Amino acid sequence: MNDWTPRRFWSTAQAVPAEGGFTVHLDSRPLRTPRKAPLVLPTAALADAVAAEWQAQGERIDPVTMPFTRMANSAIDTVTAEHATIARIVSDYGGSDLLCYRAEGPAPLVARQAEAWDPLLDWAAQHLHAPLRTTAGVVHVAQSPDSLRILHGLVSDLSPFRLAAFHDLVSLSGSLILALALTRGRIAADTAWRLSRIDEDWQISLWGEDEEAAEVAQRKRAAFLDADRFYALCG
């Protein structure tokens, strides 16, 4: 087993202006992405957040503690070059959105889902002009091509940096509508995460919580909150 990790070689990490935005210097050395591209960030606030991750490192670098650096690298190295493909992958969640697939029973769970999710689907219909159909069970329900086209357009309009974060928000929650409601100020991040976990929380209330599953859920929640903050810091 190889547990080698790179050592810290710098004293100070700081955000500095750069051509096209802002970057981070480790002492006098500018950061680059894993593919050796200059790490140029769109806002000073995001650069400060990335610099803080590097400054907080100990003797050895721990990438797990650097989610903003990871998302910035992804935005530059992957999303910029594959923007259309990634936008399509993300917007395709609208065709099978979590909020549209309801339990067939028991009645209290059906009611809980309706109370939590119907207002967001109503919001999407009224404010995004993208109504979506719901169904009971897991059999696929076809959505309006017009709604899917509108949702795809909203995702495609995101900058590479915001799309990198938005991808995580959607994939972690299973819902394009939840992510849109969050990033447009309709709901807060903690609320969005809680709404994405209604089915899991119902099962926990019946059978208790598995320790391993709880740890996985906690890691996913932390990643979701990181993605929300990254999105906001993009300006």
N, C-alpha and C positions, 0 to 999 in steps of 0.2 A: 504494500500500500504506500502510495506516494502522498505525504501530507505537506510537501513543500509549498510555502507561500512566499511571495516577494516581501522583502523588508522595506521599511520606510527609509527613504534616502533624503528627505527634505525637512526643513525646519518649519517653514511657513507656507500655507496655502492661502492664496488670496485672489479675489475676482478683480479683473482689470479690463478696461475697454479694449476692443479688438475690431479689426475691419469686419463690418457686417453685424456687429453685436458686442458680445462680451466673452471673455474666456477666463480660464483659471491658470495661474502660475504656481508651480511648486518651486519656491524660491524664485529663480529667474527663468525657469523652464516651463514653457506653455504645454498644457495637456493636449494629448492627441487621443483619438479613438482607437479601439483595437485594430481597425484597418488603416491606421496612421493618418487619418484626416484630422485637420485642426478642429479642436473642440470649441466651436463658436456657438454661443447660446443667445437666444433672442432678447433676454431681459437681464438687467443687473440683479434682480431679485433671484432669478434662477441660478445665475452664476454664483451668487453668494451662498445659495443652498448647496450647490455642488462643492464649492470651496470648503464649506463647513464639514461636509462628509470626509474630505481628504485631511482636513486639519484634525479631525477627531480620531483618526487612525492611530493605533498604538505602534509597537515595534514592527509588527507584521500587518500587511494589508488584508482586510477581510471584506471581500466584495459583497457579502450578504448585507453588510451594514451600509451599503452605498446605493440605494435604489434610485436616487436622482441621477447619479452618474450612469447607471445602467440604462435608464430610459433615454438620457441624452445621447449616449452612444448608439442606442437603437434608432433614435430619430435620424441621426446623421448617417450611420452606416447602412441601415436597412430601409427605413420608411421613406427617406428622400428618393432613393432609387426605385422603390417598388410601391409608390404611393397609391396608384390606381388599384393594384392587386390587393393591398391591405385594406383599402377603403371598401372594396367589394366584399372581402371576407367579413369585415366588421358589420357592414350594412346588411349582410345576409341574415344576421341574427333577427332582423325585423320579420323575416318570414317564418320564424319559429320562436318568437319571443316568449320568455318565461311567463310573462304576465297573461298570455293568451291561453295557456294550458292549465285548466282547473281540475281539481279533484272531483271525482264522482261521488265521494262521500268520505267521512261522515259529515252530517249537516253542519256542525260547528266549524270544521275546517273549510268547507265550501263558503260559509258566511265570512270567515276571517279573510280568505283570499279576495272575495268580492269587495269587502270593506276597504282593504288595503290597496288593491290593484285597480279597481274600476275608476277611481278618481284620476289616476295617471293615464289610463287609456282615454278617458274623457278629455284630459288636458292635451294629449297628443292629437286627438281629433279636432279640437277647437283651435289650438294655438299652432300646431305644426301642420294642420290640414292633412293628417295621415291617420284616418281611422283604421283600427285593426279589429278583426273578429276574434271572439273567444270560443273555446270548445271545452267539453268535459272529457277527460281521458287523454290518451297520448296519440290518437290518430291525427295525422297532419290535417290542418285546416288551411286552405289557400287564402292568401291575403290579396287585397286589391292591388293590381299592378301600379295604379297611380300612387297609392300610399307607399309602396316599396320604392318607387322612383323618387318620391320626395325625400324619404329617409336616406336613400343612397346619396342624393344631392347634398344633404346636410352633412353627412360624414365626409364626402369628397371635398367639401369646402374647408375642412380642417387643415391647419398647417402640419407639416411633418412632426413637429414637437408635440402639438396637441393630439395628433392622431396616435402617436406612440402611447401617450397616457390613456387616451380614450379606448384604445384597443384593450388595455388591461381592465379598465372599468367595465367594459362589456363582457369580456371573457370570464372575469371573476364573478360577475353577478348573473350572467346568463341572459341579460336583458338590455337591448338597445334602448328601449323606452326609459328604463331606470337611469341609464347613463346620460341620456339627453335631458331628462328632468333634473338630474344633479348638476350637470354643467351649465344649464340655463337658469339655475337658481330656484327651481320649483321645489326641491327638497334638499336637505342637508346630507352629508356623506354618511353619517351614522344611521340616519333614517333609511337611506337607499340600501345600505348593507342589511339592515334589519328586514326590510321588505323583500329582499332577495332570499332570505332564509326562512320564510314562513313554513315551508314544507318540512325542512330539517328541524326547526324548533318544535313543530307539532310532534314529530316522531320522538324527540327528546322528552317532551312532556309526558309521553305515553310509556316509553321504555327506559328512560334515563340516558345519561350522556356517556358515551365511550371516550375514554381518556385520549386515545390516539386520534380519534376523529376530532375531538375538541382542539387538540394542538394544531391539526391541519387547518381547521376553521379559523383559529386565531391568526395563523400565518397569512391566510388569504385575506382576512379582514385588514391586517396591517398593510398588506400590499395594495388593497383597495384604497385605503386612506392615503397612502403614499402617492398613488396615481392621481387621486383627486387634488392633492396639494400641488403636484407637479403641473397638472393642467392649469391650475389657477396662477402659478408662478410664470407661466408662458406669456402672460400679459393679455 
